[in-house]
Amino acid sequence: MSKYDKIFNAYAKSSEKLTPVEGLFAIALIVVYADGEMSAKELELFRDILASGSVKGYSQADFRVVSGKIDTIWDLQGTGALLNAAIEALPTDMREDAYTVAVAFAIADGRVTKEESEYLEKLARALEIPEAKAEQIVAEEWNNFNSP
């Protein structure tokens, strides 16, 4: 049994509810730390997203609050509770977006570790993304990464 089996099979529920954007952000953070550390490229991608203002209605200050909320859930209730809250927060039409963001962060440093790969596989299943669609998203994100 891998560490992700335990996380993805957790029944833990967070006492805090997440918004869809918070859920997406939590899923991205979990993949970033899947291999134990945030790489410089992953940090750069987070900064680019925050600087671009691409998430409507969220400022950099808002994301600091969101990050604090996610960190609190993660620290006090565990990864399983955070992941369950994140998945529960995502409407069906945002699940592919969340998976795409997770994939983008996993490949941001030009490599996908075994831990990140395992997390992405289990995440796709948890988000009910068909295997063929998940593979397509991964291929598209690698193409985006490799394009100048």
C-alpha positions in Angstrom: 0.0 0.0 0.0 1.4 3.4 -1.0 1.1 6.6 0.9 -1.4 7.7 -1.7 -3.7 4.7 -1.1 -4.0 5.9 2.5 -4.7 9.5 1.4 -7.2 8.7 -1.4 -9.0 6.1 0.7 -9.3 8.4 3.8 -12.7 9.0 5.2 -11.5 12.1 7.0 -13.6 15.1 6.6 -12.5 18.6 7.2 -14.4 20.8 9.6 -13.7 23.6 7.1 -15.5 23.9 3.8 -13.5 25.1 0.8 -14.7 27.2 -2.2 -14.1 25.8 -5.7 -11.0 28.0 -6.1 -9.6 26.9 -2.7 -10.2 23.3 -3.7 -8.3 23.8 -6.9 -5.5 25.5 -5.1 -5.3 22.7 -2.5 -5.1 20.0 -5.2 -2.2 22.0 -6.8 -0.4 22.3 -3.5 -0.7 18.6 -2.7 0.9 17.7 -6.1 3.6 20.3 -5.6 4.6 18.6 -2.3 4.0 15.0 -3.5 7.8 14.6 -3.9 8.5 16.4 -0.6 9.5 19.8 -1.9 8.4 22.8 -4.0 10.9 23.3 -6.8 12.0 26.7 -8.0 9.9 26.2 -11.2 6.8 25.3 -9.2 7.2 28.3 -7.1 7.7 30.4 -10.2 4.4 29.0 -11.7 2.5 29.9 -8.5 4.0 33.4 -8.6 3.0 33.8 -12.3 -0.5 32.7 -11.6 -0.8 35.2 -8.7 0.8 38.0 -10.6 -1.4 37.4 -13.7 -4.6 37.9 -11.8 -6.0 35.0 -13.9 -8.2 33.8 -11.1 -11.1 36.3 -11.2 -11.9 38.0 -7.9 -8.7 36.9 -6.1 -5.8 39.2 -5.3 -2.4 38.2 -4.0 -3.6 39.1 -0.5 -6.7 36.8 -1.0 -4.3 34.0 -2.0 -2.3 34.5 1.2 -5.5 34.0 3.2 -6.5 30.9 1.1 -3.0 29.5 1.6 -3.3 30.0 5.3 -6.6 28.2 5.4 -5.3 25.3 3.4 -2.2 25.1 5.5 -4.3 25.0 8.7 -6.5 22.2 7.4 -3.4 20.3 6.1 -1.5 20.7 9.4 -4.4 20.0 11.8 -6.6 17.5 9.9 -4.2 15.9 7.4 -3.8 15.4 3.7 -6.8 13.0 3.4 -9.2 15.6 5.0 -7.7 18.4 2.8 -8.0 16.3 -0.4 -11.6 15.2 0.4 -12.6 18.8 1.1 -11.0 20.0 -2.1 -12.7 17.3 -4.2 -16.0 18.0 -2.5 -15.6 21.7 -3.2 -15.2 21.2 -7.0 -18.2 21.3 -9.2 -18.2 18.6 -11.9 -17.3 21.2 -14.6 -14.1 22.3 -12.7 -12.7 18.8 -12.1 -10.8 18.6 -15.4 -9.5 22.1 -14.8 -8.2 21.0 -11.4 -6.5 18.0 -12.9 -5.0 20.2 -15.6 -3.6 22.6 -13.0 -2.2 19.6 -11.0 -0.5 18.2 -14.1 0.9 21.6 -15.0 2.5 21.9 -11.5 3.8 18.3 -11.6 5.7 19.0 -14.9 6.7 22.6 -14.1 10.2 21.6 -13.3 10.6 19.4 -16.4 10.2 16.1 -14.7 7.5 14.1 -13.0 8.6 12.1 -10.0 7.3 8.7 -9.2 5.4 10.2 -6.3 3.8 12.9 -8.5 2.9 10.4 -11.2 1.2 8.2 -8.6 -0.7 11.1 -7.1 -1.9 12.2 -10.6 -3.1 8.7 -11.4 -5.1 8.5 -8.2 -6.3 12.1 -8.5 -7.7 11.4 -12.0 -9.7 8.5 -10.6 -10.9 10.5 -7.6 -12.0 13.3 -9.8 -13.8 10.8 -12.1 -11.7 11.7 -15.1 -11.6 8.9 -17.7 -8.2 7.4 -18.1 -8.0 8.4 -21.8 -8.9 12.0 -21.0 -6.3 12.1 -18.2 -3.7 10.8 -20.6 -4.7 13.5 -23.1 -4.4 16.2 -20.5 -0.9 15.0 -19.5 0.1 15.0 -23.2 -1.3 18.5 -23.8 0.5 19.9 -20.7 3.8 18.3 -21.8 3.3 19.9 -25.2 2.6 23.3 -23.5 5.7 22.9 -21.4 7.9 22.0 -24.4 6.6 24.9 -26.6 8.6 28.1 -26.5 
